Structures are given as C-alpha cells and as structure tokens.
Amino acid sequence: MLVVKLGGSAGIDPNHALDDLAGLWPGEQVILVHGANATLDTFQRTMGREPRIVTSSTGQVSRFTDRETMDDLLAVYAGITNKRIVEGLQARGVNAVGLTGIDGGIVRGTRRDALRIVEDGKPRVLRGDFAGSITAIDTSLPTLLLSHGFLPVLTPPALSTSGEAINVDGDKLALRLALAMGADALIILSNTAGLMADLMDESTLVREVVVTDEASVEAALAVAGGRMKKKVWAGIDAINAGIPRVVFGNANVERPITTAMSDGGTVFHSGARIGVLA
C-alpha cells in the first residue's frame, strides 16, 4: 500500500493527483494525506487576520496556532479543502472518505502550550499554542475503511492527550501513518520537482538521498532551506524507521504519483532499490 501526502502550498493543482489516484484505485490501496497552508493563509487574511509564521529557537519554521487560528484550521483543512478533495475523488469514481486525525482517535499527540521563538533577533516565548507532536497512530479506522473498498483522505489536526485539537506537521503525520500501516512507500507531492539546489532550475534536482551514506545526507541538508529542511528530515526519519522508499515529487505533472514511483523526483532509500508500482 501507499501513503501519499499532497502538499498545501500555493500553486499546487490537486487534479493531477486525483486523476492518478482514480487510475490506481482500487487495485492499489492508498491513503491520501493533505495540507492546506496556502488556503488557510488566504482564509485568515480574508477574515482580517494575518497568519503568524514563526521561527523556533532551533530554526524550525511553523505556524503559531492560537485558539482562533485552530478554528480557522478546522474550517479550511477539515472543511473546505478536505471535502473538495473528497468531492473530486467521488466525481472520478473513487469512493473516498474524508477524515481528520481527530476522527476515531487516528492521530494522537502532546500539546506544546509554550513555543520558544526568535523574533527580530531576540528570543521570545509564545503561550497558548495549540500545536504539538505526534505520539501515536491508531490504524483501526483506516484499516477498516481500506478493507471495505474506501480511500481515506486524512488531514490535521490531531487529538491531544487532553482531548484538544492540536496542529501537527502534515509530513510527519504522513510519515507516522505510513510506518504504522506498513506502507511500501511514502510519496510527498509539492509544487517543485523535488529537492533542488536552485528552485528555478530543475537540472539542480537531487535525484537520490542514500540515508545510510553520511555524505549523501549532508549534501541533501546543505541544499534544503526553510520548510524543505523539515521535509528532508521527515524523509530521513521515514527510511530510518523502516519505510522502504520515500519520494519527493512534483504534484503539477501528469500522473504525479506514478511518476514519483518511477523515480521522477528525489528518492530517499537505504541503499536497496525496491520497486512498488509496475
């Protein structure tokens, strides 16, 4: 089975991935995980609220999710974006079911109330953050749906140990889900061809990252910047955790999932190349 993460950055056309899923399903079991960052930014600005994107003391870029932002996230991720994707799949004959990590307690985690950031060169502590880290995946509901011929479409938020909705990283959600489900591969689709030294030049694409090769890992991390560095670490962690293959691919090409599985992007592996799709 495959876990596919469809990114939520600006400029991504989901229709290519939905077309590809319609061709793969039901012969290939797939769980689709999606984001909606760009849509959430637009939604918040429409409501007169500027998104607050912060850099942590460790250099990680993330969204500060106060209670109001969590309401916006639920409206956009669980509502508009999730249901439009389900609508698109149903229109293509795919019996999709839309879910969040809250539903059925699929994704659980610990809330991080205080966030240490660096702002204007100075350290600060922000409180009231409804974000956190994933601690557990319950595969019961996704497994039940797959066994009955449904295609699960999953998105944040997750459920905290106190029963609160918490924002979690979508790539890490896909990673943890792929690991828990015993997936053959994790495909992460974004608005670029993969990991590139120069985003404007596809000839600088990093074709593979051999996670067991320190030089290969260091070269990948040196190329990655901003949020891409977080994605690279997610790919490395996925391989180290036991997922056979992780591919960063371009969502905006024909048959992006199939293309990614044919090494059309940046492939993370441990040294052994394992084919998944014929």
C-alpha positions as CSV (number, residue, x, y, z in Angstrom):
1,M,0.0,0.0,0.0
2,L,1.0,3.6,-0.5
3,V,0.6,6.7,1.7
4,V,0.6,9.9,-0.5
5,K,1.0,13.4,1.0
6,L,-0.4,16.2,-1.2
7,G,1.1,19.5,-0.1
8,G,-0.9,22.6,0.6
9,S,1.5,25.2,-0.8
10,A,0.4,27.9,-3.3
11,G,0.5,26.8,-6.9
12,I,-0.4,23.1,-6.4
13,D,-3.2,21.8,-8.7
14,P,-4.6,18.7,-6.9
15,N,-6.4,17.5,-10.0
16,H,-3.4,15.7,-11.4
17,A,-3.0,13.7,-8.2
18,L,-6.8,12.9,-8.1
19,D,-6.7,11.7,-11.7
20,D,-3.8,9.5,-10.9
21,L,-5.5,8.1,-7.8
22,A,-8.5,7.3,-9.9
23,G,-6.3,5.2,-12.2
24,L,-4.6,3.4,-9.3
25,W,-7.6,2.7,-7.1
26,P,-8.9,0.1,-6.2
27,G,-6.1,-2.1,-7.4
28,E,-3.6,-0.2,-5.2
29,Q,-4.5,0.6,-1.6
30,V,-3.8,4.2,-0.9
31,I,-4.3,6.7,1.9
32,L,-4.1,10.3,0.9
33,V,-2.9,12.9,3.5
34,H,-3.2,16.6,2.5
35,G,-2.3,20.0,3.8
36,A,-3.9,23.4,3.1
37,N,-1.3,26.0,4.2
38,A,-1.9,28.5,1.4
39,T,-5.6,28.2,1.6
40,L,-5.5,28.8,5.3
41,D,-3.3,31.9,4.8
42,T,-5.8,33.3,2.3
43,F,-8.8,32.5,4.5
44,Q,-7.2,34.2,7.5
45,R,-6.4,37.3,5.5
46,T,-9.9,37.4,4.2
47,M,-11.1,37.4,7.8
48,G,-8.8,40.2,8.6
49,R,-6.2,38.1,10.5
50,E,-2.6,38.0,9.3
51,P,-1.1,34.4,9.6
52,R,1.6,34.3,12.2
53,I,4.6,32.3,10.9
54,V,7.4,32.0,13.4
55,T,10.9,30.5,13.6
56,S,11.7,28.4,16.6
57,S,14.9,28.7,18.6
58,T,16.0,25.5,16.7
59,G,15.4,27.2,13.4
60,Q,12.1,25.4,12.5
61,V,9.5,27.4,10.7
62,S,5.9,26.8,11.8
63,R,2.5,28.4,12.2
64,F,1.6,29.8,15.7
65,T,-1.8,28.2,16.3
66,D,-3.8,30.1,18.9
67,R,-7.4,29.1,19.6
68,E,-8.7,31.4,16.8
69,T,-6.3,30.0,14.3
70,M,-7.3,26.5,15.3
71,D,-10.9,27.4,14.4
72,D,-9.7,28.7,11.1
73,L,-7.6,25.5,10.5
74,L,-10.6,23.3,11.2
75,A,-12.7,25.3,8.8
76,V,-10.1,25.1,6.0
77,Y,-8.4,21.8,6.5
78,A,-11.3,19.6,7.7
79,G,-13.9,21.6,5.8
80,I,-13.2,23.3,2.6
81,T,-10.1,21.5,1.4
82,N,-10.9,18.0,2.7
83,K,-14.4,18.0,1.3
84,R,-13.4,19.4,-2.1
85,I,-10.8,16.7,-2.4
86,V,-13.3,14.0,-1.5
87,E,-15.8,15.6,-4.0
88,G,-13.1,15.4,-6.7
89,L,-12.4,11.8,-6.0
90,Q,-16.1,10.8,-5.9
91,A,-16.5,12.6,-9.2
92,R,-13.8,10.3,-10.6
93,G,-15.5,7.2,-9.3
94,V,-13.3,6.8,-6.2
95,N,-15.2,6.0,-3.0
96,A,-13.3,8.4,-0.8
97,V,-14.0,9.2,2.9
98,G,-12.7,12.5,4.4
99,L,-11.2,12.4,7.9
100,T,-9.1,14.4,10.3
101,G,-6.6,13.0,12.8
102,I,-9.3,13.6,15.5
103,D,-11.8,11.2,13.9
104,G,-11.7,7.8,15.6
105,G,-8.6,9.0,17.5
106,I,-6.5,8.2,14.5
107,V,-3.7,10.6,15.4
108,R,-2.8,11.5,18.9
109,G,-0.1,13.7,20.3
110,T,1.0,16.0,23.1
111,R,0.2,19.7,23.1
112,R,3.0,22.2,23.2
113,D,1.5,25.2,25.0
114,A,4.6,27.3,25.0
115,L,6.7,27.9,21.9
116,R,10.2,29.4,22.1
117,I,10.9,31.5,19.1
118,V,13.4,34.1,17.7
119,E,11.7,37.3,16.6
120,D,13.6,40.4,15.4
121,G,16.8,38.6,16.6
122,K,15.5,38.2,20.2
123,P,14.3,35.1,22.0
124,R,10.6,35.1,23.0
125,V,8.2,32.6,24.5
126,L,4.7,32.4,23.0
127,R,1.9,30.9,25.1
128,G,-1.5,29.5,24.1
129,D,-0.2,27.5,21.2
130,F,-2.5,24.6,20.1
131,A,0.2,22.6,18.3
132,G,2.2,19.6,19.2
133,S,4.0,16.4,18.4
134,I,2.5,13.1,17.3
135,T,2.9,10.3,19.8
136,A,0.6,7.5,18.5
137,I,-1.3,6.3,15.4
138,D,-4.4,4.1,15.7
139,T,-4.8,2.3,12.4
140,S,-8.2,0.7,13.2
141,L,-10.3,3.1,11.3
142,P,-8.1,3.5,8.2
143,T,-7.7,-0.3,8.0
144,L,-11.4,-0.8,8.3
145,L,-12.1,1.7,5.5
146,L,-9.5,0.2,3.2
147,S,-10.8,-3.3,3.8
148,H,-14.2,-2.2,2.7
149,G,-13.0,-0.5,-0.5
150,F,-12.8,3.1,0.7
151,L,-10.0,5.5,0.1
152,P,-9.3,7.5,3.3
153,V,-8.4,11.2,2.9
154,L,-6.8,12.4,6.1
155,T,-5.7,15.8,7.3
156,P,-4.6,17.5,10.6
157,P,-5.4,18.3,13.3
158,A,-4.6,15.5,15.8
159,L,-6.1,14.8,19.2
160,S,-4.1,15.8,22.3
161,T,-3.9,13.6,25.4
162,S,-6.4,16.1,27.0
163,G,-8.8,15.7,24.1
164,E,-8.0,19.0,22.4
165,A,-7.5,19.6,18.7
166,I,-3.8,20.3,18.0
167,N,-2.0,21.3,14.9
168,V,0.7,18.8,13.7
169,D,3.1,18.7,10.8
170,G,1.4,17.1,7.8
171,D,4.6,15.4,6.5
172,K,5.3,13.9,9.9
173,L,1.6,12.8,10.1
174,A,2.1,11.0,6.7
175,L,5.3,9.5,7.9
176,R,3.9,8.1,11.1
177,L,0.8,6.8,9.3
178,A,2.9,5.1,6.6
179,L,5.0,3.4,9.3
180,A,2.0,2.3,11.3
181,M,0.3,1.0,8.2
182,G,3.3,-0.9,6.9
183,A,3.3,1.1,3.7
184,D,5.6,0.1,0.8
185,A,6.3,3.8,0.1
186,L,5.6,7.3,1.2
187,I,5.1,9.9,-1.7
188,I,5.3,13.6,-0.8
189,L,4.0,15.8,-3.6
190,S,4.7,19.5,-3.6
191,N,5.0,22.4,-6.1
192,T,8.6,21.5,-7.0
193,A,10.2,18.6,-8.8
194,G,11.8,17.5,-5.6
195,L,14.8,18.7,-3.6
196,M,16.6,21.2,-5.7
197,A,19.7,23.4,-5.1
198,D,18.0,26.1,-7.2
199,L,14.2,26.2,-7.3
200,M,14.2,27.9,-10.7
201,D,16.5,25.2,-12.3
202,E,15.3,21.6,-12.4
203,S,18.7,20.5,-13.6
204,T,19.8,21.0,-9.9
205,L,17.4,18.3,-8.7
206,V,18.9,16.0,-6.2
207,R,17.9,12.6,-7.6
208,E,18.5,10.5,-4.5
209,V,19.4,10.6,-0.9
210,V,21.0,7.4,0.5
211,V,20.2,7.7,4.1
212,T,22.9,5.2,5.1
213,D,25.5,7.4,3.4
214,E,26.5,10.3,5.6
215,A,27.9,12.4,2.7
216,S,24.6,12.0,0.8
217,V,22.6,13.1,3.8
218,E,24.8,16.1,4.5
219,A,24.6,17.2,0.8
220,A,20.8,17.0,0.9
221,L,20.6,19.0,4.1
222,A,23.0,21.6,2.7
223,V,20.7,22.1,-0.3
224,A,17.4,22.2,1.7
225,G,16.3,25.6,3.1
226,G,13.3,26.8,5.1
227,R,10.5,24.3,5.3
228,M,12.2,22.0,2.9
229,K,14.7,21.1,5.6
230,K,11.9,19.8,7.7
231,K,10.7,17.7,4.8
232,V,14.2,16.3,4.3
233,W,14.4,15.3,7.9
234,A,11.0,13.6,7.6
235,G,12.3,11.6,4.6
236,I,15.4,10.6,6.5
237,D,13.4,9.6,9.6
238,A,11.0,7.6,7.5
239,I,13.7,5.5,6.0
240,N,15.5,5.0,9.3
241,A,12.1,3.9,10.8
242,G,11.7,1.2,8.2
243,I,9.7,2.6,5.3
244,P,11.4,1.2,2.1
245,R,11.1,4.3,-0.1
246,V,10.2,7.9,0.2
247,V,9.9,10.1,-2.9
248,F,9.5,13.9,-3.1
249,G,7.7,14.5,-6.4
250,N,6.0,17.3,-8.4
251,A,2.3,17.5,-7.9
252,N,1.9,19.5,-11.1
253,V,2.7,16.9,-13.6
254,E,0.5,14.2,-15.3
255,R,0.2,11.1,-13.1
256,P,2.4,12.6,-10.3
257,I,2.1,9.5,-8.0
258,T,3.0,7.1,-10.8
259,T,5.8,9.4,-11.9
260,A,7.2,9.6,-8.4
261,M,7.2,5.8,-8.0
262,S,9.2,5.6,-11.3
263,D,11.9,7.8,-9.6
264,G,10.6,11.0,-11.0
265,G,11.8,13.2,-8.1
266,T,14.1,12.9,-5.2
267,V,14.2,9.3,-3.9
268,F,15.2,8.6,-0.3
269,H,16.3,5.0,0.4
270,S,18.7,3.0,2.5
271,G,20.8,1.7,-0.4
272,A,18.5,-1.0,-1.7
273,R,16.1,0.0,-4.5
274,I,12.7,-1.6,-4.1
275,G,10.0,-1.3,-6.9
276,V,6.4,-0.8,-5.8
277,L,4.4,0.1,-8.9
278,A,4.7,-1.9,-12.1
